Amino acid sequence: MSETILPELFALLSTDLFLLLSLLTCLLEERFPKAIPYVYQIAALAGFGHLLVSKEFLTTFSEYMRFWYSFFYLIVALANIIAINVYLGVSKKLWTLSKAWSGAVTFPTIAISVFFAVNYGYTQGAQFPLLLLQVGLVASLLVMGLSISALLLRSDLLNKLRRRR
Amino acid sequence: MKLKKIQFRKSMKFLTLLLTSMIIATASAAMYYSLTMASTVEVYAANVVFWVGTDSGTKGLVVILNGANTTATLTGLRAYPNATFTYTDPVRVKNKGGTTAQLRLSPDVNPSANADDFEYVKFLLNATTSGDRKWLNYTSNGVSWTSPTGSTSWTTTGITGGSSWPIVVYTKARPAGVSGQTVTIVIKVDVD
């Protein structure tokens, strides 16, 4: 019997993505609010909590349920990556940095996530709707990414308005 | 000077975050690994199985094995008043594996009925070497059954790969035992 991918892999991947975001936003701290790296560390800790809960309730939770809450957490992590990309490009007008971010962070992480999601879907056979999974992933990323970037932009706009007053 | 201060502060902040990131990443990976360990219990076919002995079909004995040969049901075993009746090879325990397996006979469901009809029912794990042989004796004093309680007869014994040992059954009914009365005993073969 071959060893299959567990749904918690998505939670582990998301935890690492949040840690990556934390370190990168720390390196680019002049461009982001000061609390952002710490917020991402807390988000990564939440991922660890995810894994802890999964382990403790392994026999209680069905695989379907474990998949969806791990996958949702991955969507949140990827949406944050996209949001930062949009924030750098649209709000801060740092086009070069935004392009570098999309090439070095956004695209590789989405590619890796889609690869794991598709692979997981195949190994689980017909248990998960594969097309819905892929379309859902892309749609969720777009919606959440745009929402988070809108949130960041709005706060930035508010700051600008306050300064004008 | 001011620039150096900022750089130092940023470095310290980054180092702190890096350290906590490493801790979180390691702990998460360890947690995931423990999950994979918890979920990769594999089912193996049993190496030690039952095998129908040469006594099956004789002396009223019928031996039925399940599909995986992991349970054996012996029916039609006879006990005669005041005489020991022996089934030398009703069912066998066979080690299909290549390595030695530790096994023992142990009680599962003890007899409770018709103690006034039987003297004893004894099971012997008839190992090739006499020193390795193990008994499991159920005796009756005419009022109640005495089942094996001590662990001395339950100690394990090693059966080499490819070997098969018969479980010999000895029966004896009381002189006043009523014909047609039955008793049911369930024993286990524990394998380490």
Interface residues (C-beta under 8 A of the other chain):
Chain A: M1 E3 L6 E8 L9 A11 L12 T15 D16 L19 S22 L23 C26 L27 E29 P37 Q41 A44 L45 G47 F48 L51 L52 S54 K55 L58
Chain B: K10 K13 F14 L17 L18 T20 S21 I24 A25 A27 S28 A29 M31 Y32 S34 L35 T36 A38 S39 T40 E42
